[in-house]
Amino acid sequence: MYAGSGAVGIEALSRGAAQVEFVERAPAALKILRGNLERLGIRAGFVIHAGTVGATLRKMVAAYKPGCEMKFDLVFLDPPWDAAEEYAATLGLLGGSAAGLLGEGAAVIAEHRRKQLLEDSYGSLVRTRLLEQGDAALSFYTASH
């Protein structure tokens, strides 16, 4: 989520991810993402959602069918660091109304400024690890249903 150039999702595909769903709204970033996939010859195993993360999650929830085998095992989000409200909004959705999109024990990883404190939990998401390096930090959350 907040895919930018797609580097994280492309890396996941290169390491055997069955499916990657990129979510990005910025036209310039979408152009770079599509160009990177094309240059690397990646033509399958991904979906690009051109829109906001919140709207995309709400569409996925509305389209979700109970018993569906397609659930996310790993979600990586890296909103623009200046958009602090995006963290609470996205993690709140993933731990709340969109929690059904996550598989049992799914990991949700948020990259953020080291100085920006995220909550220890957002609904059903509970932080299990905080990794800090330089100015950046990664908060690891586990979904508990």
Sequence and secondary structure as in RCSB ss.txt:
>XXXX:A:sequence
MYAGSGAVGIEALSRGAAQVEFVERAPAALKILRGNLERLGIRAGFVIHAGTVGATLRKMVAAYKPGCEMKFDLV
FLDPPWDAAEEYAATLGLLGGSAAGLLGEGAAVIAEHRRKQLLEDSYGSLVRTRLLEQGDAALSFYTASH
>XXXX:A:secstr
   TT HHHHHHHHTT S EEEEE  HHHHHHHHHHHHHTT  SSEEEEES HHHHHHHHHHH  TT S  EEEE
EE   TT HHHHHHHHHHHTTTTGGGEEEEEEEEEEEETTS   SEETTEEEEEEEEETTEEEEEEEE  
